[in-house]
Amino acid sequence: MPDFDMLVIGSGPGGQKAAIAAAKLGRRVAVADSPDMVGGVSIHTGTIPSKTLREAVLYLTGLTQRDLYGQSYRLKDDITVADLTARTRHVVGREVDVIRSQLSRNHVSLFAGTGRFVDDHTVALREVTGHERVLSAEHIVIATGTRPARPDSVAFDGRTIMDSDNVLELERVPRSMVIVGAGVIGMEYASMFAALGSRVTVVERRPAMLDMCDAEIVESLRYHLRDLAVTFRFGETVAAVERHSNGTLTVLESGKRIPADAVMYSAGRQGLTDELDLGKAGLTADTRGRITVDEHYRTQVPHIYAVGDVIGFPALAATSMEQGRAAAYHACGEPVGRMDGLQPIGIYTIPEISFVGRTEEQLTEDRVPFEVGVSRYRELARGQIIGDAHGMLKLLVSPQDRTLLGVHCFGTGATELIHIGQTVMGCGGTVDYLVDAVFNYPTLAESYKVAALDATNKLRQIDRLGD
């Protein structure tokens, strides 16, 4: 008889939901994680701290109020790191308490320590005292998450040359900063530090940023960030980063040299599998530390599952939670629906970007006809009230059956607004539903009606010409 029906290694979003789902089905469940990492990377260095930091930046800089009160408006002139992290520490502490409470009231045993496989049913847990505790389970879920990938050629010191985890430990707000990598994390931090007044230079070896997003939306963000004095160096590769007594010097392969107070690398993520001794369980990981799974999140050993960032794309807290639940249900023999392709993507830049479905570029490449409906925040009463003149909502509509093929949003509340479009798409609704629906006034949600009317008016013109 094993000690538990399910043992979860890692307490991040995927691990939590797997453990709680199995516990609610009456299984004996345990979770193992480092004592200072309850809640996982998401709570301590990733999603929650970075998004809380963003809110602190917006509040203290008064950035979103400047269209109303002037470009010099600022709630606090001298913003310190302590100002920014006070809110972060408060939120993280509360979230850890919530997670511990959820695990406790669902009778999930929480063990403090780092685990390694002894065999495919057994994990040795090294506790903070140095002692090892051996736990066995019928099913095991790997939910160890990831850490920032660090190029070997860069001498990280965590203060002037750092990764995205170290940003939260900065001693002061840098006057200038180089961010290497124009992916989601890189652009989120670029917009935050630009809002704080840092002179930010973004270096990216690819020809553009956020290539998974709609090109018009990305261009809107790029224009907005340039207005905050962000410099972009696309098609450039870093040759070396030098640390000097008064700052850093980033040398590009093209010969450009960029001085700055600090450099932050955002060069992807590495799966936290190095210390698991996967081979003893009959498992392997790729060069990025990621584990391959099937549609039920089973690894090559059927009773061992893996969920969350450690399995790779999309590596989002929201999808990790659903993967954890799905893995637990499958392990417990419960029916489980599969996640469909309508997973919303939220990017917490300033302003936010969020989308669901396909982009114009993807539809064009696939030779799928579409019509575009656009609404701009500056045309909405709510947009004027909150002072957001940059925001926009775009609907991509099928001329054949009038269904939504994609929804793309840029601006205040984009990550919330997107769920209206996601719901309409998920239920097979058409643009006509949005035309006929009544939205509260004044709201940003009204942008759906405006964009829907824009699209249907264009479709009507096409129909008239066709007749």
Secondary structure, 3 states (H helix, E strand, C coil): CCCEEEEEECCCHHHHHHHHHHHHCCCCEEEEECCCCCCHHHHHCCHHHHHHHHHHHHHHHCHHHHHHHCCCCCCCCCCCHHHHHHHHHHHHHHHHHHHHHHHHHCCCEEEECEEEEEECCEEEEECCCCCEEEEEEEEEEECCCEEECCCCCCCCCCCCEEECCHHHHCCCCCCEEEEECCCHHHHHHHHHHHHCCCEEEEEECCCCCCCCCCHHHHHHHHHHHHHCCCEEEECCCEEEEEEECCEEEEEECCCCEEEECEEEECCCEEECCCCCCHHHHCCCCCCCCCCCCCCCCECCCCCEEECHHHHCCCCCHHHHHHHHHHHHHHHCCCCCCCCCCCCCEEECCCCCEEEEECCHHHHHHCCCCCEEEEEEHHHCHHHHHHCCCCCEEEEEECCCCCEEEEEEEECCCHHHHHHHHHHHHHCCCEHHHHHHCCCCCCCCCCHHHHHHHHHHHHHHHHHHHHC
